[in-house]
Amino acid sequence: CIDRNTPYRQGLNEIAAPFVLGRKGFALFSEFCSRYVDTLYASPSTSTRSTLLAACRLFGRLLAYHDSPLVLQLADAGLSPALYGTPWLLTLCARSLESLDATCRLFDLIISINEPALVFGFGLALLRSRREPLLRSCVSRVPEVLAHTFSSSSPRISCQTPKLAQLAPAAIAALDNTPTSLRTALTKALAGGGPRQESMDYNTGTRRSA
């Protein structure tokens, strides 16, 4: 942060965790942030809060496009995208995965596809992995279902944490089926660039045209 003249922001520690053990950990972490979360973290002239809220609004649009019943259920429960999307965007979903190894594999996937917007796809996949319990719950219990599913501090529900192998194909497919204009806006919300016109088959590790 000192070298980049950028103040420390909440969430950077969890993004940094997969890099700290490597010999070139700082350099790799710095380059990763520059490529994939530059808009959100690296600009000293931009308010993190306003940038994050804009990203959360876009996440709400993504959810509404792919699953309007779910977004309406969350809205009826008083849950805005800023409430459930903030920890995912600030940590690139690292907080919601089952292990540090899973976080490393997620970051490898982001790098291999070269697509910052994949984080939004993972947020969507996280929500949809619990779609049925959320839709079946009465409105007053929706916050509890959501909090218990994705809390990383409660051993009682840790077994419910979604696995990367289950989420990755759904996240990639969601982005592939998102309108180009929205996908571009999602990417710019985190890194200021545009999406690549290709995606990766998570099962085979091969790229395919979008």
VODRENFI-467814 format. One record per residue: residue in three letters; z, y, x of N, C-alpha, C in turn; residue number from 1. Coordinates in pm, 1 decimal. Example, Ala and Ser with C-alpha at 12.3 -4.5 7.8 and 13.67 -1.06 7.14 Angstrom:
<pts>
  residu      n_up   n_north    n_east     ca_up  ca_north   ca_east      c_up   c_north    c_east  num
     ALA     780.0    -569.0    1319.0     780.0    -450.0    1230.0     780.0    -330.0    1320.0    1
     SER     708.0    -225.0    1285.0     714.0    -106.0    1367.0     787.0       3.0    1290.0    2
</pts>
This chain:
<pts>
  residu      n_up   n_north    n_east     ca_up  ca_north   ca_east      c_up   c_north    c_east  num
     CYS       0.0    -120.7      83.1       0.0       0.0       0.0       0.0     126.0      86.8    1
     ILE      78.2     123.4     196.2      81.8     239.2     285.8     -54.3     260.3     351.3    2
     ASP    -114.9     151.3     399.0    -244.6     161.5     465.9    -352.3     214.8     372.8    3
     ARG    -343.3     182.3     243.2    -445.1     224.1     146.5    -405.7     351.8      74.0    4
     ASN    -290.1     410.5     111.4    -241.3     531.7      46.0    -231.2     511.6    -105.3    5
     THR    -178.4     394.8    -142.9    -166.9     357.8    -283.5     -23.0     317.4    -311.9    6
     PRO      39.2     370.0    -415.2     177.4     330.9    -445.1     184.6     186.6    -491.9    7
     TYR     298.1     121.9    -462.5     318.7     -14.2    -511.8     323.4     -12.3    -664.0    8
     ARG     260.0    -113.4    -724.8     261.4    -124.1    -868.9     306.4    -263.0    -910.9    9
     GLN     378.6    -268.2   -1019.5     431.2    -394.6   -1069.2     318.8    -494.5   -1089.6   10
     GLY     337.8    -616.1   -1042.9     237.2    -720.2   -1057.0     168.5    -754.8    -927.3   11
     LEU     166.3    -659.5    -832.8     101.4    -685.3    -704.4     168.8    -799.2    -629.1   12
     ASN     300.9    -811.2    -644.1     372.0    -918.4    -573.1     325.0   -1056.6    -616.5   13
     GLU     296.0   -1072.1    -746.0     251.6   -1203.3    -793.9     107.6   -1231.4    -752.8   14
     ILE      25.0   -1127.7    -742.8    -111.0   -1147.1    -692.2    -107.0   -1180.4    -543.2   15
     ALA     -11.0   -1120.2    -472.2      -2.0   -1141.1    -326.8      48.7   -1279.6    -289.7   16
     ALA     124.8   -1343.6    -378.7     191.6   -1469.3    -344.6      99.6   -1575.1    -284.1   17
     PRO     -21.2   -1599.8    -337.6    -105.7   -1704.1    -278.4    -157.2   -1670.0    -138.6   18
     PHE    -147.0   -1543.7     -98.4    -204.2   -1502.0      29.5    -103.0   -1495.8     143.0   19
     VAL      26.5   -1496.0     113.0     125.4   -1460.7     214.5     141.5   -1565.2     324.4   20
     LEU     104.4   -1689.1     298.8     124.8   -1793.8     398.3      11.7   -1803.1     500.1   21
     GLY    -100.8   -1740.8     471.2    -214.4   -1750.0     562.2    -203.4   -1655.2     680.0   22
     ARG    -272.2   -1688.2     790.7    -268.5   -1604.8     911.0    -329.8   -1468.3     885.0   23
     LYS    -429.3   -1462.6     798.1    -494.9   -1336.3     765.5    -460.9   -1296.0     622.7   24
     GLY    -338.6   -1326.0     583.1    -299.2   -1306.6     445.4    -314.9   -1165.0     395.3   25
     PHE    -269.6   -1066.5     473.3    -277.3    -927.9     425.9    -421.8    -883.4     409.6   26
     ALA    -505.6    -915.8     507.7    -646.3    -874.2     502.1    -715.3    -937.3     381.1   27
     LEU    -688.3   -1065.2     355.4    -750.0   -1133.3     241.8    -699.1   -1075.8     110.1   28
     PHE    -569.1   -1049.6     102.3    -510.9    -990.6     -18.5    -571.1    -854.0     -46.1   29
     SER    -583.3    -771.7      58.8    -639.3    -637.8      43.0    -783.8    -643.7      -5.1   30
     GLU    -861.3    -734.4      52.3   -1002.2    -747.2      12.2   -1013.5    -800.4    -130.3   31
     PHE    -928.7    -895.2    -165.1    -929.8    -949.9    -300.8    -901.5    -841.1    -403.4   32
     CYS    -798.8    -759.7    -378.2    -765.4    -650.6    -470.3    -878.1    -549.1    -479.6   33
     SER    -942.0    -519.7    -366.4   -1051.9    -423.1    -365.7   -1167.9    -470.0    -452.2   34
     ARG   -1191.4    -599.7    -452.2   -1305.7    -653.1    -525.6   -1277.2    -677.3    -673.4   35
     TYR   -1153.8    -718.9    -705.4   -1130.6    -771.9    -838.8   -1028.5    -696.1    -923.2   36
     VAL    -948.7    -608.9    -865.3    -856.5    -528.4    -946.2    -851.6    -384.2    -897.2   37
     ASP    -959.6    -338.3    -839.1    -960.9    -205.5    -778.3    -933.3     -95.6    -880.4   38
     THR    -995.6    -104.3    -997.6    -975.1      -2.1   -1100.3    -830.0       1.4   -1146.2   39
     LEU    -770.8    -116.3   -1159.8    -635.8    -125.0   -1214.2    -528.6     -83.8   -1114.9   40
     TYR    -548.5    -113.3    -986.3    -441.9     -94.6    -888.4    -470.8       5.3    -777.0   41
     ALA    -594.3      10.8    -730.3    -617.9      71.1    -599.4    -647.5     220.5    -600.1   42
     SER    -672.1     278.9    -714.8    -706.5     420.4    -717.1    -581.3     507.2    -729.7   43
     PRO    -546.7     585.3    -626.3    -424.7     666.3    -633.0    -433.4     779.6    -733.5   44
     SER    -554.8     815.1    -774.8    -571.9     929.3    -865.4    -568.3     888.4   -1012.8   45
     THR    -561.6     759.6   -1039.6    -566.6     710.6   -1177.0    -431.6     656.5   -1219.7   46
     SER    -388.8     692.6   -1338.2    -263.7     641.2   -1390.8    -277.8     493.4   -1424.7   47
     THR    -189.0     411.7   -1369.5    -193.5     269.2   -1399.1    -174.1     244.2   -1547.6   48
     ARG     -84.8     319.5   -1610.2     -56.0     297.5   -1751.7    -179.5     322.2   -1838.2   49
     SER    -248.3     434.0   -1818.2    -365.0     463.5   -1901.1    -477.6     363.9   -1874.6   50
     THR    -494.7     324.1   -1748.0    -597.4     226.1   -1714.6    -565.0      91.4   -1777.4   51
     LEU    -438.0      52.3   -1771.4    -396.1     -74.9   -1828.3    -412.1     -75.9   -1980.1   52
     LEU    -375.3      33.3   -2045.6    -390.5      39.5   -2190.8    -536.9      29.2   -2231.6   53
     ALA    -624.8      91.8   -2154.5    -768.2      81.5   -2183.0    -816.0     -62.2   -2168.0   54
     ALA    -766.6    -130.8   -2064.6    -803.4    -270.9   -2043.5    -751.3    -358.3   -2157.6   55
     CYS    -629.8    -330.0   -2204.2    -573.4    -407.4   -2314.2    -651.0    -385.6   -2443.3   56
     ARG    -699.0    -264.2   -2466.4    -780.6    -239.8   -2585.5    -909.6    -321.7   -2579.9   57
     LEU    -968.8    -330.8   -2462.0   -1088.7    -412.4   -2445.7   -1058.1    -560.3   -2466.7   58
     PHE    -939.5    -602.3   -2421.6    -899.7    -739.9   -2443.9    -888.5    -767.3   -2593.8   59
     GLY    -835.8    -670.3   -2668.6    -828.8    -683.7   -2813.7    -966.4    -697.5   -2876.0   60
     ARG   -1063.8    -623.0   -2824.7   -1201.3    -634.4   -2874.5   -1258.2    -772.8   -2845.0   61
     LEU   -1227.6    -824.8   -2725.6   -1275.6    -958.6   -2690.1   -1216.9   -1063.4   -2784.1   62
     LEU   -1087.7   -1054.4   -2809.3   -1022.4   -1149.5   -2898.1   -1077.7   -1137.7   -3040.1   63
     ALA   -1099.4   -1015.3   -3086.7   -1153.3    -995.4   -3221.0   -1294.0   -1053.8   -3233.1   64
     TYR   -1372.4   -1041.7   -3127.1   -1509.2   -1095.5   -3130.8   -1508.0   -1248.1   -3140.5   65
     HIS   -1419.5   -1312.7   -3064.9   -1420.6   -1459.0   -3057.2   -1329.3   -1526.5   -3159.3   66
     ASP   -1226.1   -1457.0   -3207.5   -1131.4   -1522.0   -3298.2   -1062.3   -1418.3   -3384.8   67
     SER   -1132.7   -1368.5   -3484.8   -1076.4   -1263.3   -3569.8    -953.6   -1309.1   -3649.4   68
     PRO    -946.3   -1434.2   -3699.0    -822.9   -1474.2   -3768.5    -699.5   -1467.1   -3679.3   69
     LEU    -715.7   -1504.9   -3553.1    -600.9   -1502.5   -3462.6    -557.4   -1360.1   -3432.6   70
     VAL    -652.2   -1270.3   -3409.1    -614.8   -1132.7   -3377.9    -551.1   -1066.1   -3500.2   71
     LEU    -594.5   -1103.0   -3620.4    -533.6   -1047.5   -3740.9    -391.0   -1099.1   -3759.0   72
     GLN    -368.0   -1226.1   -3727.6    -233.4   -1282.0   -3736.4    -138.2   -1212.7   -3639.0   73
     LEU    -186.3   -1189.3   -3518.2    -104.3   -1119.9   -3418.7     -77.4    -975.7   -3461.8   74
     ALA    -178.9    -909.8   -3517.9    -161.9    -771.5   -3563.5     -63.0    -764.0   -3679.7   75
     ASP     -71.1    -859.6   -3772.6      22.4    -862.1   -3885.5     166.2    -881.6   -3838.1   76
     ALA     181.1    -948.6   -3722.9     314.1    -970.3   -3666.5     360.1    -852.0   -3581.6   77
     GLY     278.4    -746.9   -3575.2     314.3    -628.4   -3497.8     290.9    -643.3   -3349.2   78
     LEU     205.0    -738.2   -3310.7     178.3    -763.8   -3169.2      41.8    -706.6   -3131.2   79
     SER      44.0    -599.5   -3055.4     -79.9    -539.1   -3008.4    -124.6    -606.8   -2878.9   80
     PRO    -252.2    -593.8   -2840.1    -297.8    -651.7   -2713.7    -217.4    -603.6   -2593.1   81
     ALA    -162.4    -482.4   -2599.6     -83.4    -431.8   -2487.4      43.6    -514.2   -2466.6   82
     LEU      99.2    -571.5   -2573.2     222.9    -647.5   -2561.9     200.9    -783.8   -2497.1   83
     TYR      95.2    -854.6   -2539.8      74.7    -987.5   -2482.9     -25.0    -988.0   -2367.9   84
     GLY    -109.1    -884.4   -2357.5    -209.3    -882.7   -2251.6    -162.1    -822.5   -2120.3   85
     THR     -61.5    -735.7   -2126.5     -16.8    -665.6   -2005.4      24.0    -759.6   -1891.6   86
     PRO     112.7    -857.8   -1913.1     151.9    -943.7   -1799.5      35.6   -1024.7   -1744.5   87
     TRP     -60.0   -1061.2   -1829.5    -174.8   -1138.6   -1781.1    -265.3   -1052.8   -1694.2   88
     LEU    -290.9    -931.4   -1737.7    -380.7    -845.7   -1661.3    -315.3    -797.8   -1532.0   89
     LEU    -186.3    -763.0   -1537.3    -117.6    -713.5   -1418.0    -105.2    -819.2   -1309.0   90
     THR    -100.2    -946.9   -1348.4     -82.4   -1053.9   -1250.2    -204.1   -1144.3   -1240.9   91
     LEU    -315.3   -1106.2   -1303.7    -435.8   -1190.0   -1308.8    -402.1   -1330.4   -1359.1   92
     CYS    -316.2   -1337.2   -1457.8    -273.3   -1460.3   -1524.5    -186.6   -1550.5   -1437.0   93
     ALA    -149.6   -1506.6   -1315.9     -69.2   -1590.5   -1227.0      63.8   -1628.5   -1291.0   94
     ARG     122.7   -1538.6   -1367.8     253.9   -1564.2   -1426.8     249.4   -1674.6   -1531.3   95
     SER     132.7   -1699.7   -1589.1     123.8   -1793.4   -1701.0      72.9   -1930.9   -1662.0   96
     LEU      45.8   -1953.7   -1535.2      -1.4   -2084.7   -1491.6     115.0   -2170.6   -1445.4   97
     GLU      87.4   -2300.2   -1428.0     196.5   -2394.9   -1408.4     252.5   -2400.4   -1267.8   98
     SER     180.2   -2345.7   -1168.2     226.5   -2357.5   -1029.6     151.8   -2258.1    -941.6   99
     LEU     202.9   -2239.4    -819.5     134.4   -2155.9    -721.9      -0.7   -2216.0    -686.0  100
     ASP      -7.3   -2348.3    -679.5    -134.7   -2413.9    -650.7    -238.2   -2381.2    -757.3  101
     ALA    -196.5   -2377.6    -883.7    -289.1   -2342.9    -991.2    -336.4   -2198.9    -977.2  102
     THR    -247.3   -2110.2    -936.4    -286.5   -1970.8    -914.3    -390.6   -1961.3    -803.6  103
     CYS    -370.1   -2037.1    -695.7    -467.8   -2038.2    -586.3    -603.6   -2085.9    -636.0  104
     ARG    -603.1   -2189.0    -718.5    -729.9   -2241.3    -770.1    -796.6   -2142.0    -864.9  105
     LEU    -716.4   -2070.0    -943.3    -773.3   -1966.8   -1030.2    -838.2   -1856.6    -946.9  106
     PHE    -768.8   -1809.9    -843.9    -825.4   -1704.8    -759.9    -950.9   -1753.8    -688.0  107
     ASP    -952.7   -1880.9    -645.3   -1073.3   -1938.5    -585.7   -1189.1   -1933.6    -684.6  108
     LEU   -1158.7   -1961.2    -810.8   -1262.0   -1960.6    -914.0   -1315.6   -1819.1    -937.4  109
     ILE   -1225.4   -1721.2    -942.2   -1268.1   -1582.1    -957.8   -1360.3   -1541.6    -843.7  110
     ILE   -1323.6   -1581.4    -721.4   -1404.7   -1547.0    -603.9   -1539.0   -1618.5    -608.3  111
     SER   -1539.8   -1747.3    -642.6   -1664.3   -1824.1    -640.9   -1763.6   -1773.8    -744.8  112
     ILE   -1712.7   -1730.3    -859.5   -1799.3   -1673.9    -962.9   -1827.0   -1526.3    -936.3  113
     ASN   -1735.6   -1463.6    -863.4   -1744.4   -1320.4    -833.1   -1743.5   -1238.2    -961.3  114
     GLU   -1646.1   -1268.9   -1048.6   -1639.7   -1204.9   -1179.9   -1496.7   -1167.4   -1216.9  115
     PRO   -1460.2   -1039.4   -1200.0   -1325.4    -995.0   -1237.6   -1293.4   -1019.0   -1384.5  116
     ALA   -1394.5   -1012.1   -1471.2   -1369.6   -1027.2   -1614.5   -1322.3   -1166.5   -1651.8  117
     LEU   -1327.3   -1262.2   -1558.8   -1278.4   -1396.1   -1588.2   -1131.8   -1393.6   -1630.7  118
     VAL   -1055.8   -1296.6   -1582.5    -914.7   -1285.3   -1619.9    -901.1   -1263.2   -1770.8  119
     PHE    -989.2   -1183.0   -1828.4    -986.5   -1163.7   -1973.1   -1018.3   -1295.3   -2044.6  120
     GLY   -1113.0   -1370.9   -1989.1   -1144.8   -1500.7   -2047.5   -1026.3   -1594.6   -2045.0  121
     PHE    -948.4   -1588.8   -1936.4    -828.7   -1672.8   -1928.8    -723.4   -1627.4   -2028.4  122
     GLY    -708.4   -1497.1   -2045.8    -614.4   -1449.6   -2147.3    -652.1   -1498.8   -2285.4  123
     LEU    -782.0   -1494.2   -2316.0    -830.8   -1544.9   -2444.2    -803.7   -1694.9   -2456.3  124
     ALA    -831.0   -1769.2   -2348.5    -807.5   -1914.0   -2351.1    -659.2   -1946.6   -2365.7  125
     LEU    -573.0   -1866.7   -2302.9    -428.6   -1886.6   -2317.8    -385.7   -1873.3   -2463.6  126
     LEU    -433.6   -1769.0   -2529.3    -398.0   -1749.1   -2669.3    -453.7   -1860.9   -2756.4  127
     ARG    -578.2   -1897.1   -2734.1    -641.0   -1996.7   -2820.2    -587.7   -2137.4   -2794.7  128
     SER    -524.0   -2157.3   -2678.9    -462.0   -2287.6   -2653.3    -344.0   -2312.5   -2746.8  129
     ARG    -290.5   -2204.0   -2804.9    -180.2   -2214.1   -2900.6    -221.0   -2159.1   -3036.8  130
     ARG    -350.3   -2164.4   -3063.7    -404.5   -2105.5   -3185.4    -341.4   -2164.3   -3311.9  131
     GLU    -337.3   -2296.6   -3321.2    -288.6   -2359.1   -3443.8    -141.7   -2327.3   -3470.8  132
     PRO     -52.2   -2341.0   -3372.1      87.6   -2303.0   -3399.1     102.1   -2156.0   -3438.1  133
     LEU      22.1   -2069.1   -3377.2      31.3   -1926.3   -3409.9     -16.2   -1899.3   -3551.9  134
     LEU    -124.9   -1964.1   -3593.1    -177.6   -1940.6   -3726.9     -91.6   -2006.7   -3834.5  135
     ARG     -27.1   -2118.2   -3800.5      56.8   -2187.8   -3899.3     191.5   -2119.3   -3918.5  136
     SER     234.4   -2042.1   -3821.2     366.4   -1979.5   -3828.1     366.5   -1864.1   -3927.6  137
     CYS     481.1   -1844.5   -3992.1     495.2   -1724.5   -4074.0     495.7   -1603.6   -3979.9  138
     VAL     458.7   -1490.0   -4033.8     441.3   -1370.9   -3951.0     566.8   -1338.9   -3871.1  139
     SER     682.4   -1358.5   -3929.7     807.3   -1323.0   -3861.8     834.6   -1411.8   -3740.3  140
     ARG     774.2   -1531.1   -3734.5     798.8   -1622.6   -3623.2     689.7   -1617.9   -3516.5  141
     VAL     583.2   -1547.4   -3540.3     473.3   -1541.3   -3442.8     519.8   -1489.0   -3306.6  142
     PRO     597.8   -1380.6   -3299.3     644.6   -1335.5   -3166.7     722.8   -1442.6   -3092.4  143
     GLU     805.7   -1518.9   -3165.4     884.6   -1624.4   -3101.2     795.0   -1735.0   -3047.5  144
     VAL     696.0   -1775.5   -3125.8     603.4   -1880.0   -3081.4     528.4   -1835.1   -2956.5  145
     LEU     482.7   -1711.5   -2958.3     407.8   -1659.9   -2844.8     495.9   -1649.4   -2721.2  146
     ALA     617.4   -1596.9   -2736.8     707.4   -1578.4   -2622.7     749.9   -1712.5   -2563.5  147
     HIS     781.1   -1809.5   -2645.8     826.4   -1939.0   -2597.1     715.4   -2016.5   -2528.8  148
     THR     594.7   -1996.8   -2575.4     482.9   -2070.9   -2516.9     454.9   -2027.1   -2374.6  149
     PHE     461.4   -1897.9   -2348.3     416.2   -1846.9   -2219.7     527.1   -1792.3   -2131.6  150
     SER     654.9   -1810.3   -2171.4     764.4   -1768.8   -2085.4     769.2   -1855.8   -1962.0  151
     SER     785.7   -1793.1   -1845.3     796.4   -1869.8   -1720.5     941.6   -1887.2   -1678.3  152
     SER    1034.8   -1838.6   -1759.4    1176.0   -1841.9   -1719.5    1258.3   -1944.0   -1798.1  153
     SER    1196.2   -2012.7   -1893.8    1271.2   -2106.7   -1977.0    1228.0   -2249.6   -1946.9  154
     PRO    1311.5   -2329.6   -1878.6    1276.4   -2468.6   -1850.4    1250.5   -2550.0   -1977.2  155
     ARG    1311.2   -2509.8   -2086.0    1298.3   -2585.8   -2209.9    1153.9   -2590.1   -2258.7  156
     ILE    1077.4   -2486.1   -2232.3     940.6   -2482.2   -2283.4     838.1   -2484.3   -2170.5  157
     SER     881.6   -2507.1   -2045.9     787.0   -2503.1   -1935.2     678.2   -2608.2   -1949.4  158
     CYS     709.1   -2721.0   -2018.9     610.2   -2826.0   -2035.9     495.0   -2781.6   -2124.3  159
     GLN     511.8   -2672.6   -2199.0     406.4   -2623.1   -2287.0     310.9   -2528.9   -2215.2  160
     THR     341.7   -2491.0   -2091.2     256.4   -2398.3   -2019.3     117.1   -2457.5   -2003.4  161
     PRO      12.2   -2388.0   -2044.9    -122.8   -2443.5   -2035.6    -162.4   -2472.4   -1890.9  162
     LYS    -243.7   -2576.9   -1873.2    -288.8   -2616.5   -1741.6    -422.7   -2551.6   -1710.2  163
     LEU    -441.8   -2519.6   -1581.7    -564.1   -2453.4   -1539.0    -687.2   -2535.1   -1576.3  164
     ALA    -681.8   -2667.3   -1556.7    -797.4   -2752.1   -1584.7    -837.9   -2746.8   -1731.4  165
     GLN    -741.4   -2719.1   -1819.5    -771.7   -2708.1   -1961.2    -827.2   -2571.4   -1997.1  166
     LEU    -787.3   -2470.3   -1922.3    -822.8   -2332.8   -1956.7    -955.6   -2287.3   -1896.1  167
     ALA    -986.6   -2334.9   -1776.1   -1102.4   -2282.0   -1703.4   -1233.8   -2297.4   -1779.4  168
     PRO   -1268.4   -2416.9   -1829.6   -1395.4   -2428.2   -1902.3   -1402.2   -2336.7   -2023.7  169
     ALA   -1290.6   -2325.1   -2097.0   -1288.5   -2239.3   -2215.6   -1304.1   -2092.4   -2178.1  170
     ALA   -1240.5   -2051.1   -2067.7   -1249.6   -1911.0   -2023.9   -1392.1   -1876.0   -1983.4  171
     ILE   -1456.3   -1964.6   -1908.9   -1593.7   -1940.2   -1863.3   -1689.5   -1939.0   -1981.4  172
     ALA   -1672.5   -2034.7   -2072.9   -1759.4   -2040.7   -2190.2   -1745.6   -1915.4   -2276.0  173
     ALA   -1622.4   -1864.9   -2289.2   -1600.7   -1743.7   -2368.9   -1676.0   -1625.9   -2309.9  174
     LEU   -1669.6   -1609.4   -2177.6   -1742.1   -1499.2   -2114.8   -1892.7   -1515.9   -2129.5  175
     ASP   -1940.1   -1640.4   -2115.0   -2083.5   -1665.0   -2127.2   -2134.9   -1630.3   -2266.0  176
     ASN   -2045.6   -1634.3   -2365.4   -2085.2   -1606.7   -2503.5   -2036.7   -1470.6   -2552.2  177
     THR   -2002.6   -1383.7   -2458.4   -1960.0   -1246.9   -2490.0   -2078.5   -1152.1   -2472.3  178
     PRO   -2099.5   -1059.1   -2563.9   -2210.6    -964.5   -2547.9   -2206.2    -894.2   -2413.4  179
     THR   -2323.9    -870.0   -2356.8   -2332.7    -811.9   -2223.2   -2260.7    -678.3   -2213.6  180
     SER   -2272.6    -596.1   -2317.0   -2209.4    -463.9   -2312.4   -2057.6    -475.2   -2302.8  181
     LEU   -1999.1    -567.7   -2379.0   -1854.4    -586.4   -2374.5   -1812.2    -649.5   -2242.3  182
     ARG   -1889.6    -745.1   -2194.8   -1855.9    -809.8   -2067.7   -1859.8    -709.6   -1952.1  183
     THR   -1957.4    -621.0   -1954.4   -1965.7    -517.6   -1851.4   -1844.1    -425.7   -1857.3  184
     ALA   -1805.1    -388.0   -1978.9   -1687.5    -301.3   -1994.6   -1561.0    -370.3   -1945.2  185
     LEU   -1548.0    -499.5   -1970.4   -1432.0    -575.5   -1922.5   -1425.3    -575.2   -1771.1  186
     THR   -1538.2    -597.6   -1707.4   -1542.3    -599.7   -1561.1   -1505.9    -463.6   -1504.3  187
     LYS   -1561.8    -358.2   -1560.3   -1534.4    -223.3   -1510.2   -1388.5    -184.3   -1531.1  188
     ALA   -1325.5    -241.3   -1632.6   -1185.5    -209.1   -1658.0   -1095.0    -255.3   -1545.2  189
     LEU   -1139.3    -356.1   -1468.8   -1058.3    -406.5   -1358.6   -1113.7    -367.1   -1222.6  190
     ALA   -1243.9    -370.6   -1207.8   -1298.8    -353.3   -1072.9   -1412.7    -254.6   -1062.2  191
     GLY   -1457.2    -197.3   -1171.4   -1557.3     -92.1   -1162.8   -1699.8    -135.9   -1143.2  192
     GLY   -1725.0    -266.5   -1136.5   -1860.6    -315.9   -1117.0   -1914.3    -378.4   -1242.7  193
     GLY   -2028.8    -441.3   -1233.5   -2089.0    -511.2   -1345.7   -2082.2    -660.7   -1323.3  194
     PRO   -2092.8    -738.9   -1430.1   -2083.9    -883.8   -1415.1   -2207.4    -941.0   -1348.7  195
     ARG   -2191.9   -1049.7   -1276.2   -2303.8   -1121.3   -1218.5   -2379.1   -1193.4   -1329.1  196
     GLN   -2507.7   -1208.7   -1315.2   -2587.4   -1276.5   -1415.6   -2594.7   -1426.2   -1387.0  197
     GLU   -2480.4   -1485.6   -1360.3   -2470.4   -1629.6   -1342.2   -2326.1   -1669.2   -1365.6  198
     SER   -2305.0   -1795.6   -1392.8   -2170.6   -1846.9   -1411.4   -2161.7   -1981.8   -1343.2  199
     MET   -2042.4   -2041.1   -1346.4   -2021.8   -2166.9   -1274.9   -1976.3   -2275.7   -1369.7  200
     ASP   -2032.1   -2394.4   -1350.3   -1983.9   -2512.1   -1420.5   -1857.2   -2557.4   -1350.5  201
     TYR   -1742.0   -2541.4   -1416.0   -1614.2   -2568.6   -1351.1   -1599.5   -2716.1   -1314.6  202
     ASN   -1663.6   -2803.5   -1389.8   -1649.1   -2946.1   -1364.3   -1731.9   -2992.7   -1244.3  203
     THR   -1849.8   -2932.0   -1225.0   -1936.5   -2976.1   -1116.7   -1933.2   -2882.1    -996.7  204
     GLY   -1884.9   -2757.0   -1016.6   -1880.6   -2660.5    -907.0   -2015.0   -2598.4    -878.5  205
     THR   -2112.4   -2613.8    -970.1   -2245.2   -2557.0    -948.1   -2264.3   -2435.5   -1036.8  206
     ARG   -2342.9   -2340.7    -986.9   -2370.4   -2219.5   -1064.4   -2490.0   -2241.4   -1153.2  207
     ARG   -2489.7   -2167.3   -1266.9   -2600.9   -2175.4   -1359.3   -2633.5   -2036.2   -1407.9  208
     SER   -2752.6   -2013.7   -1452.4   -2793.8   -1880.8   -1500.0   -2725.2   -1852.2   -1631.5  209
     ALA   -2688.1   -1721.9   -1649.4   -2622.3   -1684.4   -1774.7   -2724.9   -1667.6   -1884.3  210
</pts>
